[in-house]
Amino acid sequence: MNTLLRQILSIILIVFLFWVMFYGSFLPLVKSQQFIKARQTQVNTLVDFDKLYGGVLGFPSPVGQDEITSNYLEMIGNIIGQEKGKTQPNEAIIRPLVASSTMWAEPIIKRGAAFSFSQIIFNYANVYRDAAIALKDKAYYEKAVELYRFGLKQSPDRQIFLYSLFDLYNMTGDKENARIIGDRIVKVYKDDRVIEILKSINQ
């Protein structure tokens, strides 16, 4: 191998290593640092909230988007969960947050794969579940059911999806589907609590 060829290969290797470090380490690190900083930043309006987290989630990084989106969805779910517990949940807060979660989660759902995909589905479904309960919104309820069922397709018999579906069906009085999911839980996990609930459903 002549000297010129070795130099060319060395340059190519250096460029490749720089590319790997930049896209595989530097950008994900910056993105995660931005998310941590955002979590530590207090905002007073939804406009500021969307601007803050939109900047983080929209930051270009080929690695880390799935994990940060999952954490973002969990955070949104917690906020809506707090509203759900109030006597008069604030619709002006809940609906924009649901819309924001949809904007960032749907591309991952449509892609059909992600790091911790089941957790993303679960956190996303919880957003719709709590919004449905807070606002008595049938469309939100149906979306939550759809997502929990989608999660079961990805991870059959996973507890978080089975129990979430069962509790949601039971809470809304959907006895038929509650019975189907409850029977599956009892078969797989032998849960005494679910057995007792099924007894009351079957009466």
C-alpha positions as CSV (number, residue, x, y, z in Angstrom):
1,M,0.0,0.0,0.0
2,N,1.6,3.3,-1.1
3,T,1.8,6.3,1.2
4,L,-0.9,8.3,-0.6
5,L,-3.5,5.5,-0.3
6,R,-2.7,5.1,3.4
7,Q,-3.2,8.9,3.9
8,I,-6.5,8.8,2.0
9,L,-7.8,5.8,4.1
10,S,-6.6,7.5,7.3
11,I,-8.6,10.7,6.4
12,I,-11.7,8.6,5.6
13,L,-11.4,6.8,8.9
14,I,-11.0,10.1,10.8
15,V,-14.0,11.6,9.1
16,F,-16.0,8.5,9.8
17,L,-15.1,8.5,13.5
18,F,-15.9,12.2,13.7
19,W,-19.3,11.5,12.1
20,V,-20.0,8.7,14.6
21,M,-19.0,10.8,17.6
22,F,-21.0,13.8,16.4
23,Y,-24.2,12.1,15.5
24,G,-24.0,9.1,18.0
25,S,-22.7,10.9,21.1
26,F,-22.5,14.7,20.9
27,L,-26.0,15.5,19.5
28,P,-27.8,13.0,21.8
29,L,-25.9,14.4,24.8
30,V,-27.0,18.0,23.9
31,K,-30.6,16.8,23.4
32,S,-30.7,15.1,26.8
33,Q,-29.1,18.1,28.5
34,Q,-31.7,20.4,26.9
35,F,-34.5,18.1,28.2
36,I,-33.1,18.1,31.7
37,K,-32.8,21.9,31.6
38,A,-36.4,22.1,30.3
39,R,-37.6,20.0,33.2
40,Q,-35.9,22.4,35.6
41,T,-37.5,25.5,33.9
42,Q,-40.7,26.9,35.2
43,V,-43.2,28.1,32.6
44,N,-46.4,29.9,33.2
45,T,-48.3,29.5,29.9
46,L,-49.0,26.7,27.4
47,V,-47.4,28.8,24.7
48,D,-44.1,28.9,26.7
49,F,-44.5,25.2,27.5
50,D,-44.9,24.2,23.9
51,K,-42.1,26.4,22.8
52,L,-39.7,25.0,25.4
53,Y,-40.4,21.3,24.8
54,G,-40.9,21.8,21.1
55,G,-37.4,23.0,20.9
56,V,-36.1,20.0,22.7
57,L,-38.1,17.4,20.9
58,G,-37.4,19.1,17.6
59,F,-33.7,19.2,18.2
60,P,-32.0,17.1,15.4
61,S,-30.5,14.0,16.9
62,P,-30.6,10.5,15.4
63,V,-30.3,9.0,18.8
64,G,-32.4,9.8,21.9
65,Q,-35.6,11.0,20.4
66,D,-37.6,7.9,21.5
67,E,-36.5,8.0,25.1
68,I,-37.1,11.7,25.4
69,T,-40.5,11.4,23.8
70,S,-41.4,8.6,26.2
71,N,-40.4,10.9,29.2
72,Y,-42.3,13.8,27.6
73,L,-45.5,11.7,27.3
74,E,-45.2,10.5,30.9
75,M,-44.8,14.1,32.0
76,I,-47.9,15.1,30.0
77,G,-49.8,12.2,31.5
78,N,-48.9,13.3,35.0
79,I,-50.1,16.9,34.3
80,I,-53.4,15.7,32.9
81,G,-53.7,13.2,35.8
82,Q,-53.5,16.1,38.2
83,E,-56.2,17.9,36.3
84,K,-58.3,14.7,36.3
85,G,-58.3,14.7,40.1
86,K,-59.8,18.2,40.3
87,T,-63.5,19.0,40.7
88,Q,-63.4,21.0,37.5
89,P,-60.6,19.8,35.2
90,N,-59.2,22.6,33.0
91,E,-60.2,21.8,29.5
92,A,-58.1,24.7,28.1
93,I,-55.0,22.9,29.5
94,I,-55.9,19.3,28.8
95,R,-56.8,19.5,25.1
96,P,-53.7,21.3,23.9
97,L,-51.5,18.9,25.9
98,V,-53.2,16.0,24.3
99,A,-52.7,17.6,20.9
100,S,-49.0,18.1,21.7
101,S,-48.6,14.5,22.8
102,T,-50.2,13.3,19.6
103,M,-47.9,15.5,17.5
104,W,-44.8,13.9,18.9
105,A,-46.0,10.3,19.6
106,E,-47.8,9.5,16.4
107,P,-44.8,9.5,14.1
108,I,-43.2,6.9,16.4
109,I,-46.4,4.8,16.5
110,K,-46.7,4.9,12.8
111,R,-43.1,3.9,12.4
112,G,-44.0,0.8,14.4
113,A,-40.7,0.5,16.2
114,A,-38.7,2.4,18.7
115,F,-36.4,2.0,21.7
116,S,-38.7,1.0,24.6
117,F,-41.7,1.0,22.1
118,S,-44.1,-0.6,24.6
119,Q,-43.4,2.0,27.2
120,I,-44.0,4.8,24.6
121,I,-47.3,3.2,23.7
122,F,-48.3,2.9,27.4
123,N,-47.4,6.5,28.3
124,Y,-49.2,7.8,25.2
125,A,-52.3,5.7,26.0
126,N,-52.3,7.1,29.6
127,V,-52.5,10.6,28.2
128,Y,-55.7,9.7,26.4
129,R,-57.1,7.7,29.3
130,D,-56.7,10.5,31.8
131,A,-58.0,13.1,29.3
132,A,-61.0,10.9,28.6
133,I,-61.8,10.6,32.3
134,A,-61.3,14.2,33.0
135,L,-63.4,15.5,30.1
136,K,-65.8,12.6,29.7
137,D,-64.6,12.6,26.0
138,K,-65.6,9.4,24.1
139,A,-63.1,10.0,21.3
140,Y,-60.3,10.2,23.9
141,Y,-61.6,7.0,25.5
142,E,-61.6,5.2,22.2
143,K,-58.1,6.3,21.4
144,A,-56.9,5.1,24.8
145,V,-58.5,1.7,24.2
146,E,-57.0,1.5,20.7
147,L,-53.5,2.3,22.1
148,Y,-53.7,-0.2,25.0
149,R,-54.9,-2.9,22.5
150,F,-52.1,-1.9,20.1
151,G,-49.7,-2.4,23.1
152,L,-51.0,-5.9,23.6
153,K,-50.3,-6.7,20.0
154,Q,-46.7,-5.6,20.6
155,S,-46.3,-7.3,24.0
156,P,-49.0,-10.0,24.4
157,D,-50.1,-10.5,28.0
158,R,-48.0,-7.6,29.3
159,Q,-49.5,-6.6,32.6
160,I,-49.5,-2.8,32.1
161,F,-51.8,-3.1,29.1
162,L,-54.0,-5.9,30.4
163,Y,-54.7,-4.2,33.7
164,S,-55.1,-0.7,32.2
165,L,-57.7,-2.1,29.7
166,F,-59.5,-4.0,32.4
167,D,-59.7,-1.1,34.8
168,L,-60.8,1.3,32.0
169,Y,-63.5,-1.1,30.8
170,N,-64.7,-1.8,34.3
171,M,-64.7,1.9,35.2
172,T,-66.8,2.8,32.2
173,G,-69.2,0.0,32.6
174,D,-68.2,-2.0,29.6
175,K,-68.9,-5.4,31.3
176,E,-68.4,-7.5,28.2
177,N,-64.9,-6.3,27.4
178,A,-64.0,-6.1,31.1
179,R,-65.0,-9.8,31.4
180,I,-62.9,-10.8,28.4
181,I,-59.8,-9.0,29.6
182,G,-60.4,-10.0,33.2
183,D,-60.6,-13.7,32.3
184,R,-57.3,-13.3,30.5
185,I,-55.6,-11.7,33.5
186,V,-56.9,-14.4,35.8
187,K,-55.7,-17.1,33.4
188,V,-52.2,-15.7,33.2
189,Y,-51.7,-14.0,36.6
190,K,-54.2,-15.6,38.9
191,D,-55.1,-12.2,40.4
192,D,-57.5,-12.4,43.3
193,R,-58.5,-8.7,43.0
194,V,-59.6,-9.3,39.4
195,I,-61.4,-12.5,40.4
196,E,-63.5,-10.6,42.9
197,I,-64.3,-7.9,40.4
198,L,-65.3,-10.5,37.8
199,K,-67.7,-12.0,40.3
200,S,-69.5,-8.7,40.7
201,I,-69.5,-8.2,37.0
202,N,-71.0,-11.6,36.4
203,Q,-73.8,-11.2,38.9
